[in-house]
């Protein structure tokens, strides 16, 4: 009897009519699947994918989506979250995203609360250099 190994080639060459060989292959493959080293690697890779998803989600204002997509699809999930629309509040002056509790825009420095209270007409008037219509 040839030495058994838990690979696709070993499974393909297995004589399924030999019950003892099938049981040995079953035990061998179960031992490989329950190896603590394998589970440590899988857990580590999953944690890296979740942390990457969290970071990208935090940047885009979509933390939960980042964690879920990162855990489920890994780097492909990172791309999905990175290419999705940001949920960060938009600055009315420069149009870029800011954190929820920001007082000033991190891009142009304008006071977000005062700028949000101004009407579109007053913003247009403020952009005019001589103040005339």
C-alpha positions as CSV (number, residue, x, y, z in Angstrom):
1,X,0.0,0.0,0.0
2,X,1.3,3.5,-0.9
3,X,1.8,6.1,1.7
4,X,-1.3,8.3,2.1
5,X,-1.1,12.0,2.0
6,X,-4.0,14.5,2.2
7,X,-3.7,16.2,-1.1
8,X,-5.9,16.3,-4.2
9,X,-3.6,13.8,-5.9
10,X,-3.8,11.5,-2.9
11,X,-7.6,11.7,-2.9
12,X,-7.8,11.1,-6.6
13,X,-5.6,8.0,-6.3
14,X,-7.5,6.6,-3.3
15,X,-9.2,3.2,-3.8
16,X,-12.7,3.9,-2.5
17,X,-13.4,0.1,-2.3
18,X,-10.7,-0.2,0.4
19,X,-12.5,0.8,3.6
20,X,-9.3,0.8,5.7
21,X,-7.5,3.2,3.2
22,X,-10.6,5.5,3.2
23,X,-10.6,5.6,7.0
24,X,-6.9,6.3,7.1
25,X,-7.3,9.1,4.6
26,X,-10.2,10.5,6.6
27,X,-8.1,10.6,9.8
28,X,-5.1,12.1,8.0
29,X,-7.2,14.9,6.5
30,X,-9.0,15.6,9.8
31,X,-5.6,15.9,11.5
32,X,-4.4,18.4,8.9
33,X,-7.6,20.5,9.1
34,X,-7.5,20.6,12.9
35,X,-3.8,21.6,13.1
36,X,-3.5,24.6,15.5
37,X,-0.9,26.2,13.3
38,X,-3.3,26.3,10.4
39,X,-6.0,27.9,12.6
40,X,-3.5,30.5,13.9
41,X,-2.6,31.6,10.4
42,X,-6.3,31.8,9.4
43,X,-7.2,33.8,12.4
44,X,-4.2,36.1,11.9
45,X,-5.1,36.7,8.2
46,X,-8.7,37.3,9.1
47,X,-7.7,39.9,11.8
48,X,-5.5,41.7,9.3
49,X,-8.4,41.8,6.8
50,X,-10.8,43.1,9.5
51,X,-8.3,45.8,10.6
52,X,-7.7,46.9,7.1
53,X,-11.5,47.1,6.5
54,X,-11.9,49.1,9.7
55,X,-9.3,51.6,8.7
56,X,-10.7,52.1,5.2
57,X,-14.2,52.3,6.6
58,X,-13.1,54.8,9.2
59,X,-11.6,57.0,6.4
60,X,-14.8,56.7,4.4
61,X,-17.2,57.1,7.3
62,X,-18.4,53.5,6.8
63,X,-16.8,51.6,9.7
64,X,-19.3,48.7,10.0
65,X,-19.3,48.1,6.2
66,X,-15.5,48.1,6.2
67,X,-15.3,45.5,9.0
68,X,-17.9,43.2,7.4
69,X,-16.6,43.5,3.9
70,X,-13.0,43.1,5.1
71,X,-13.9,40.0,7.2
72,X,-15.9,38.4,4.4
73,X,-13.9,39.2,1.3
74,X,-10.5,40.5,2.6
75,X,-8.7,42.8,0.1
76,X,-11.6,42.6,-2.4
77,X,-13.8,43.9,0.4
78,X,-11.3,46.7,1.0
79,X,-11.8,47.8,-2.6
80,X,-15.5,47.7,-2.3
81,X,-15.5,50.0,0.7
82,X,-12.8,52.2,-0.8
83,X,-14.7,52.7,-4.0
84,X,-18.1,53.3,-2.3
85,X,-19.5,56.7,-1.6
86,X,-18.3,58.4,1.6
87,X,-20.7,59.0,4.4
88,X,-18.7,61.9,5.9
89,X,-20.4,65.3,6.2
90,X,-19.4,67.5,3.2
91,X,-17.9,70.9,3.7
92,X,-20.2,73.5,2.0
93,X,-17.2,75.5,0.9
94,X,-14.8,73.0,-0.6
95,X,-17.0,70.0,-0.9
96,X,-14.7,67.5,0.8
97,X,-15.6,65.1,3.7
98,X,-15.0,65.8,7.4
99,X,-15.5,63.8,10.6
100,X,-18.9,64.1,12.2
101,X,-17.9,66.2,15.1
102,X,-15.4,68.5,13.3
103,X,-15.7,72.2,14.0
104,X,-13.5,73.3,11.1
105,X,-13.0,71.7,7.7
106,X,-9.7,69.8,7.7
107,X,-9.1,70.7,4.1
108,X,-10.0,74.4,3.8
109,X,-10.2,75.5,7.5
110,X,-13.6,77.1,7.3
111,X,-15.9,77.0,10.4
112,X,-18.4,74.3,9.4
113,X,-21.2,75.4,11.8
114,X,-21.1,79.0,10.6
115,X,-20.8,77.9,7.0
116,X,-23.7,75.5,7.2
117,X,-25.9,78.3,8.6
118,X,-25.2,80.6,5.7
119,X,-27.5,80.4,2.7
120,X,-26.4,79.6,-0.8
121,X,-27.1,83.2,-1.7
122,X,-24.8,84.6,1.0
123,X,-22.0,82.3,0.0
124,X,-22.3,83.5,-3.6
125,X,-22.3,87.1,-2.4
126,X,-19.2,86.4,-0.3
127,X,-17.3,85.0,-3.3
128,X,-18.0,88.3,-5.2
129,X,-14.9,90.5,-4.9
130,X,-16.7,93.9,-4.8
131,X,-19.8,92.8,-2.9
132,X,-22.1,93.9,-5.8
133,X,-24.6,91.7,-7.5
